[in-house]
Amino acid sequence: MAIKVLILCTGNSCRSQMAHGFLQSFDKNLVVCSAGTKAAGKLNEGAVAAMKEAGIDISNHTSDAVEKYLNEEWDYVITVCGGANETCPAFTGKVKHRLHFGFDDPSHATGTPEFIESEFRRVRDEIRRKFHRFYVDELMEDPSCSCGANNFCRCE
């Protein structure tokens, strides 16, 4: 049974999309979705460009409203911005773990195009580090597990 992770932010156009792209790139067997409490309906071009620069194509992702996922069961629901953390809806489905990893919103950066690009890169790299640590600590396969699943072993 695949581990299911839902990543939430307000617009589902930038930070949650980058986190979604990284986490899925770490393990294709994970079920990773992202959504917004007020979905923008499209991805932020700066986020798409920053991820492409890191070798991950998120241009085919969609910006979805969290309501699409409320009745599903999730192993993890992770908010990546304060707004989503504060307004995270009650899930009628079962959620095993609810976490919050806060990141600055690079889409709010102002200044020269170079500075704005550097903010997208900085936040992208912070997201990669945090979600890689999460993956290694919580989700990565554990060779000592008799069921061959993960650290999130279901055979205990």
N, C-alpha and C positions, 0 to 999 in steps of 0.2 A: 504494500500500500504506500503510495507516494506521499511525501510530506507536503502539506499545502500551506503556503505563505501568502498573505495579503498585505500589501504595502499601501498605506494611506497618506495622502497629504491634501491640501485644500483644493488645488486646481488640477491635480493629476496631469501636469504638463511638463514638470521639470524634475524635482528631487525624487519623487516616487518612481518616475519613469527610469531615472538613472539607477536607482537601487534595484528596481525590477530587472533591468538589463544586466547588471553585475551579478546579482544572485543567480539568475538563470544561467549565466555564463560559467559559474562555478560548478554547477551540477545540472545537467539536462534532465535528470530524473525528478527534480523538484517541480511541483506545480506552483508557479509564481504568477500572481496577478497584482495589478495596482489599480487604485481608484481614488477619486476625490470626493470630499464632502460637498464641494461646489465645482464639479468638473468643468474644465475650460472647453472641452470638446475638441481640442487640438494640442499637439505637442509644441513646446517652446523650441524654436529653431536653434537657439544657443545650446540647449541641452542635447539636441540631436547631433550638432556639430562637435560638441565636447566628447560625446560618447563615440562618435565615429573616429575621432582622433585617438581614442583609447582602444580602437579595434572592435567596437561593439555597435552594431546597427540597430537602433531602436526606432527607425523611421516608420516601421510598419505597426508600431504599437498604437493603441487607441486610448483616448482620454475618456474614462468611464466613470459614471456616478456610482458611489458606494452602494446605493440601493440595489444595484445589480447583484451584489454578493451577500446581502444581509441574511438570507435564509440558508446559506451554505455552512458547512462545518469547516473550521480552520484550525491548523495546529498552531499557527502564529498569526496575529494581526499586529503589524508594526506601523506606528505613526512616525513620520519623518519631519513634521513641522508642528509648531505650537498650536496653530489654529485647528488642525485636524485632531491633535491630542485632546484639546478642550472640547471639541464638538463631535468626537467619535461616537457614532450612534450605537445604540444597544443592538447587538446581533441576536436575532431570534434563533439562529443556528448556534452550534456549540463552538466556542473558542477556548482552546487549551491554554494559550499564553498570549498576553497582550503586553507589548513592549513599546517604548518610545525612544527613538534615536533622533534628536533634534539637529537640524542643519540650517545654516543661513540660506535665504532664498536668493540665488544669483540673478534671478530675473528682476530683482529690485535694485541691482547695482546701477550706479550712474557714473558718468565720466566718459573718458575716451573709449573708443571701440576696443583698444588694446587692454585697458583696465577691465572692462566688462568681460572680455574673453578670459582674462586671468582669473576673474571671480568664478566663472563657470568651471574652469579647470581646477581651481582650489577646492570648490565644493564637490566636484566630481571625485577628486582624489580622496577627500575626507569620507565620502560615501563608500568608495571602493574599500578603503581600509576598515571602516566600521563593519560593513557587511561581510567582508572576508573574515574578520575576527569572529563575527556571529556564526558564519558558516563553519569555521574550524571548531569553535567551542561547542556549538549546539547541534549541527546537522551533519557534519562530515562522517563518512562511514567509519565504524569502529571495528577493526579486524578481530577484536576479542569477543564480539557479540556472536552468540551461537546462532542467531536467526539471520545474520548477515545484513541486518538493517542499518541502523545508524546509532549515533549517541542518543537519538530520540527513539530508543529501542522500545518496541511494543510487546516484547516477550516476557517482560518482568512481571 
